[in-house]
């Protein structure tokens, strides 16, 4: 019954992987690797937030541009003097020398309304800011691209983990079927006196261990599927099956590894640092521009109203209008601007050094991942041959045992060797796929 349960579970999983059409239920999905990546780019929270950050950056740039556009403001004021201000004037003004006469200046009610226009005419830092606006938007877009690349890499690795687990499940189920058959034959031979009880017991132990392995592999496949859904931004309760075949993916990984000493130029990290270098150069220009004056123009029109009676307050008005220019020039700032310029220049030098260092790191990463992939290719081929040899050794050992010219120990040893060969093959296969992804990322082939 246990074996039947595992076989049914296995058949359901493999049948799901062979299905390429999405079911009618909105929580059922059948995805190839490309479809899984596309889904992640549309649903993964990190990608969505990166797009939001890009929009925020665009709005910030527009806000900076708006500083140089006409600024219009309006104002309104109303005052009720509960006590009108009083001043003391010399009595000589009123024919009373030697005294001080209290006189009220103003009226009880005052009001004013006006409008003011300001226009920036020249500001060096603003001009540099306009020049840097395009670079800021470029930086934001590249940050979004980096997030997409990181998401695509994570989804690809998770997808390959599912494929490898499915392959491991296929091997484990085949092993259980073979051991079940061998155990049945051994029990029949024991009943007929052609074998010993220890032969049956050895196979029973192997079968029990294989059942445990099958349970573990089944659980691991479920865990890997959940991890893939998480990396894609898909609800964990959704049902997801993978449609790519492990054999096709492995063939795609056996392409010739071409050496490229300029691959660092395709890396988003290098492009980001180049953009940051441009921004630092603009910052240096901006600090230098602060030595220049700024000029702005203004115009305003105001109407004022005064009266001791509230009902008559707005019967008369006294208009005022003015236009003018305002020049601001910070001549001496205690040397602050000089040090700001020096720091901005040092930031440019620092970024230049970082670019050189990043180039070396990327070239080293490419060389390392290339060697790892080459080793993985050879290891996968070797383990594939070892797996075939182990199967052949087991086949021969079983025939010899059935014909009475071999021992059951040879069969169990061959079974153990086959299991070890399968584990080595699965590990080599996983390393091959992951190293291929790492090399594609290192050489900048994964891009969006």
C-alpha positions in Angstrom: 0.0 0.0 0.0 2.9 2.4 0.8 4.5 1.8 -2.5 1.2 2.3 -4.3 0.7 5.6 -2.5 4.2 6.8 -3.6 3.6 5.7 -7.2 0.2 7.6 -7.3 1.9 10.7 -5.9 4.7 10.5 -8.4 2.4 10.0 -11.4 0.3 13.0 -10.3 3.4 15.2 -10.2 4.9 14.0 -13.5 1.5 14.3 -15.2 1.3 17.9 -13.9 4.7 18.7 -15.3 3.7 17.4 -18.7 0.7 19.7 -18.8 1.4 23.0 -20.6 -2.0 24.7 -20.6 -3.2 26.6 -17.6 -6.4 25.3 -16.0 -9.6 27.2 -15.7 -8.9 27.8 -12.0 -7.1 31.1 -11.5 -4.8 29.6 -8.9 -3.6 26.8 -11.2 -0.6 27.5 -13.3 1.6 25.6 -15.7 4.8 27.6 -16.5 8.0 27.2 -18.4 11.0 29.0 -17.0 10.5 32.0 -19.2 6.8 32.2 -18.2 7.8 31.9 -14.5 10.3 34.8 -14.9 7.7 36.9 -16.7 5.2 36.3 -14.0 7.7 37.3 -11.3 8.6 40.5 -13.1 4.9 41.4 -13.1 4.1 40.3 -9.5 7.2 40.2 -7.3 7.0 42.9 -4.6 10.6 43.9 -5.1 10.1 44.6 -8.8 6.8 46.5 -8.1 8.5 48.6 -5.5 11.4 49.3 -7.8 9.0 50.6 -10.4 7.4 52.8 -7.8 10.8 54.2 -6.8 11.4 54.9 -10.5 8.2 57.0 -10.6 9.2 58.8 -7.4 12.6 59.7 -9.0 10.8 61.0 -12.1 8.6 63.2 -10.0 11.6 64.4 -8.0 13.2 65.5 -11.3 10.1 67.3 -12.4 10.0 69.0 -9.0 13.5 70.2 -9.5 12.7 71.6 -13.0 9.7 73.4 -11.5 12.0 75.5 -9.3 12.9 77.6 -12.4 9.3 78.1 -13.5 7.2 81.2 -12.5 6.1 81.1 -8.9 2.9 82.9 -8.1 1.5 83.4 -4.6 -1.5 85.3 -3.2 -2.1 86.8 0.2 -4.9 88.3 2.2 -4.7 90.0 5.6 -7.3 91.4 8.0 -6.6 93.1 11.3 -8.9 94.5 14.0 -7.0 96.8 16.4 -8.9 96.4 19.7 -6.6 99.2 20.9 -5.3 101.5 18.2 -1.5 102.2 18.8 -0.9 105.5 20.5 2.3 107.7 20.4 3.2 110.8 22.4 4.0 113.9 20.4 5.6 117.2 21.7 3.0 119.8 22.7 4.7 122.4 20.6 2.9 120.8 17.6 -0.4 121.7 19.1 0.4 125.0 20.7 1.0 123.5 24.2 4.7 123.8 24.8 6.3 121.7 27.6 3.7 119.0 27.3 3.3 115.7 25.5 0.0 115.0 23.7 -1.2 111.4 23.1 -2.1 110.8 19.5 -3.6 107.6 17.9 -2.0 106.6 14.6 -4.0 104.3 12.4 -7.6 103.1 12.3 -9.4 100.2 14.0 -9.8 98.0 10.9 -7.0 97.2 8.4 -7.0 94.7 5.5 -4.9 94.0 2.5 -4.9 91.6 -0.5 -2.2 91.0 -3.0 -0.5 88.8 -5.6 3.2 88.2 -6.2 5.1 86.8 -9.0 8.7 85.5 -8.7 10.9 84.2 -11.6 14.3 82.8 -11.4 16.5 84.3 -14.1 19.9 82.9 -13.4 21.2 80.3 -10.9 24.3 78.2 -11.7 23.3 75.3 -9.4 19.8 75.2 -11.0 21.3 75.0 -14.5 23.6 72.1 -13.5 20.6 70.4 -11.8 18.7 70.6 -15.2 21.7 69.0 -16.9 21.8 66.2 -14.3 18.0 65.5 -14.5 18.4 63.0 -17.3 21.2 61.2 -15.4 19.1 60.9 -12.3 16.3 59.3 -14.3 18.8 56.9 -15.9 20.1 55.9 -12.5 16.6 55.1 -11.3 15.8 53.1 -14.4 19.0 51.0 -14.0 18.2 50.4 -10.4 14.9 48.9 -11.5 16.8 46.8 -14.1 19.1 45.5 -11.4 16.1 44.4 -9.3 14.6 42.6 -12.3 17.9 40.8 -12.9 18.2 39.7 -9.3 14.6 38.5 -9.4 15.1 36.6 -12.6 18.2 34.9 -11.2 16.4 33.9 -8.0 13.4 32.5 -10.0 15.7 30.6 -12.4 17.6 28.9 -9.6 14.4 28.0 -7.8 12.9 26.7 -11.0 16.0 24.5 -11.6 15.8 23.2 -8.0 12.2 22.0 -8.8 13.4 20.3 -12.0 16.3 18.5 -10.2 14.0 17.4 -7.4 11.5 16.0 -9.9 14.3 14.1 -11.6 15.4 12.8 -8.2 11.8 11.7 -7.5 11.8 9.8 -10.8 15.0 8.0 -9.9 13.8 7.2 -6.4 10.4 5.9 -7.6 12.2 3.7 -10.2 14.5 2.3 -7.5 11.5 1.5 -5.2 9.8 -0.4 -8.1 13.0 -2.3 -8.8 13.6 -3.2 -5.1 10.0 -4.2 -4.7 10.3 -6.6 -7.7 13.7 -7.9 -6.4 12.3 -8.5 -2.9 9.2 -10.4 -4.4 11.5 -12.6 -6.4 13.8 -13.2 -3.4 10.9 -14.2 -1.2 9.7 -16.6 -3.9 13.2 -18.1 -4.1 13.4 -18.4 -0.3 10.1 -20.2 -0.2 11.4 -22.7 -2.8 14.6 -23.2 -0.9 16.9 -21.5 -3.5 18.0 -18.6 -1.2 18.6 -17.8 2.4 16.5 -15.6 4.7 19.4 -13.1 5.0 19.0 -12.4 1.2 15.4 -11.4 1.8 16.3 -9.4 4.9 19.0 -7.4 3.0 16.6 -6.5 0.2 13.9 -5.6 2.8 16.3 -3.2 4.5 17.1 -1.6 1.1 13.5 -1.3 0.3 12.6 0.3 3.7 15.4 2.9 3.2 14.2 3.6 -0.3 10.7 4.3 0.9 12.1 6.8 3.4 14.2 8.4 0.7 11.1 8.7 -1.5 9.2 10.4 1.3 12.1 12.9 1.8 12.4 13.6 -1.9 8.6 14.1 -2.2 8.7 16.6 0.7 11.7 18.4 -0.8 10.0 18.8 -4.1 7.0 20.4 -2.3 9.4 22.7 -0.4 11.2 23.7 -3.7 7.8 24.4 -5.3 6.8 26.7 -2.5 10.2 28.5 -2.7 9.7 29.0 -6.4 6.2 30.5 -5.8 7.7 32.8 -3.2 10.4 34.0 -5.6 7.8 34.6 -8.2 5.5 36.6 -5.9 2.8 33.9 -6.4 0.4 33.0 -3.6 1.8 29.9 -1.8 -1.7 28.3 -1.9 -1.6 28.3 -5.7 -0.9 25.1 -7.6 2.1 25.4 -9.8 3.6 22.9 -12.2 6.8 23.3 -14.3 6.7 22.4 -18.0 10.4 22.5 -18.9 12.3 19.2 -19.2 15.5 18.6 -17.3 17.1 16.9 -20.3 16.4 20.0 -22.5 17.8 22.3 -19.8 20.9 20.2 -19.5 21.5 20.2 -23.2 21.3 24.0 -23.2 24.0 24.1 -20.5 26.5 22.2 -22.6 27.2 25.1 -25.0 30.8 26.2 -25.5 32.0 28.7 -22.9 33.5 31.6 -24.8 36.0 33.8 -23.0 35.1 37.5 -23.0 37.4 40.0 -21.3 35.0 42.9 -21.8 31.9 41.2 -20.3 32.0 43.6 -17.4 30.5 46.2 -19.7 27.3 44.2 -19.8 26.9 44.1 -16.0 24.2 46.3 -14.6 26.4 46.9 -11.5 29.1 48.5 -13.7 26.5 50.6 -15.6 25.1 51.8 -12.2 28.5 52.8 -11.0 29.2 54.6 -14.3 25.9 56.5 -13.8 26.9 57.3 -10.3 30.2 58.7 -11.6 28.2 61.1 -13.9 26.1 62.2 -11.0 29.2 62.9 -8.9 30.7 65.0 -11.8 27.5 67.0 -11.9 27.7 67.4 -8.1 31.2 68.9 -8.6 29.9 71.3 -11.2 27.1 72.3 -8.9 29.4 73.0 -6.0 31.6 75.2 -8.3 28.5 77.1 -9.5 27.7 78.2 -6.0 30.5 80.8 -6.4 28.3 82.6 -8.9 25.5 85.0 -8.0 21.8 84.2 -8.5 19.4 86.6 -10.1 15.6 86.6 -9.9 12.8 89.0 -10.9 9.6 89.8 -9.0 6.4 91.7 -9.4 3.6 92.3 -6.9 0.3 94.2 -6.7 -1.4 94.9 -3.4 -4.6 96.7 -2.3 -4.9 97.9 1.2 -8.1 98.9 3.0 -8.5 101.0 6.2 -11.5 102.3 8.2 -12.7 102.8 11.7 -16.0 101.2 10.5 -16.1 97.6 9.5 -19.0 98.1 7.2 -17.1 100.8 5.3 -13.7 98.9 5.3 -13.8 97.8 1.7 -15.4 101.0 0.3 -12.0 102.5 -0.5 -8.7 100.9 -1.4 -5.1 102.1 -1.7 -3.3 100.1 -4.5 0.4 99.5 -4.5 2.4 97.7 -7.3 6.1 97.1 -7.7 8.5 95.2 -10.1 12.1 94.6 -9.5 15.2 92.4 -9.6 17.0 90.6 -6.8 20.7 89.7 -7.0 22.1 87.4 -4.4 25.8 86.8 -4.1 27.5 85.1 -1.2 30.9 86.6 -1.4 32.5 85.2 1.8 31.3 82.0 3.5 34.2 81.2 5.7 35.7 78.8 3.1 32.7 76.4 3.2 32.2 76.4 -0.6 35.9 75.6 -1.1 35.8 72.5 1.0 32.5 71.5 -0.6 34.2 71.6 -4.0 37.2 69.6 -2.7 34.9 66.9 -1.3 32.9 66.7 -4.5 36.2 66.3 -6.4 37.3 63.6 -4.1 34.0 61.8 -4.6 34.7 61.7 -8.3 38.1 60.2 -7.7 36.7 57.6 -5.3 34.1 56.5 -7.8 36.8 56.2 -10.5 38.7 53.9 -8.2 35.5 51.9 -7.5 35.0 51.5 -11.2 38.5 50.1 -11.6 38.0 47.7 -8.6 34.6 46.6 -9.9 36.0 45.8 -13.3 38.6 43.6 -11.7 36.0 41.9 -9.5 33.7 41.2 -12.4 36.5 39.8 -14.5 37.5 37.6 -11.6 34.0 36.5 -11.0 33.6 35.6 -14.7 36.8 33.6 -14.7 35.8 31.7 -11.6 32.2 30.9 -12.7 33.6 29.9 -16.1 35.9 27.4 -14.5 33.2 26.1 -12.2 30.8 25.6 -15.2 33.5 23.7 -17.1 34.1 21.5 -14.1 30.4 21.0 -13.7 30.1 20.0 -17.3 32.8 17.4 -16.9 31.5 16.2 -13.6 27.9 15.8 -15.0 29.2 13.8 -17.9 31.3 11.6 -15.6 28.4 11.0 -13.2 26.1 10.3 -16.1 28.5 7.6 -17.2 28.9 6.2 -13.7 25.1 6.0 -13.3 24.8 4.0 -16.5 27.7 1.7 -15.4 26.1 1.2 -12.0 22.8 0.2 -13.6 24.7 -2.3 -15.8 26.6 -3.7 -12.9 23.3 -4.2 -11.0 21.7 -5.8 -14.0 24.5 -8.3 -14.3 24.6 -9.0 -10.6 20.9 -9.7 -10.6 21.2 -12.1 -13.6 24.1 -13.9 -11.9 22.1 -14.2 -8.6 19.0 -15.5 -10.4 21.2 -18.1 -12.3 22.8 -19.2 -9.0 26.3 -18.1 -9.9 26.3 -14.9 -7.8 25.5 -14.0 -4.2 22.8 -11.7 -2.8 25.6 -9.6 -1.3 26.7 -8.7 -4.8 23.2 -7.5 -5.6 22.8 -5.4 -2.4 26.3 -3.9 -3.0 25.3 -3.1 -6.5 22.1 -1.5 -5.3 24.0 0.6 -2.8 26.5 1.7 -5.5 23.6 2.6 -7.8 22.0 4.7 -5.1 25.3 6.5 -4.5 25.8 7.1 -8.2 22.3 8.6 -8.5 23.0 10.9 -5.6 26.2 12.0 -7.2 24.5 12.5 -10.5 21.7 14.6 -9.0 24.3 16.8 -7.2 26.4 17.2 -10.4 23.2 18.1 -12.3 22.2 20.7 -9.8 25.7 22.2 -9.7 25.7 22.4 -13.5 22.5 24.3 -13.7 23.3 26.7 -10.9 26.8 27.4 -12.3 25.3 28.1 -15.7 23.0 30.7 -14.2 25.9 32.2 -12.2 28.0 32.5 -15.4 25.1 34.1 -17.3 24.7 36.6 -14.5 28.4 37.2 -14.3 28.8 37.9 -18.0 25.7 40.2 -18.1 23.7 37.8 -20.3 20.7 38.1 -18.0 19.3 41.5 -18.7 15.9 43.3 -18.8 
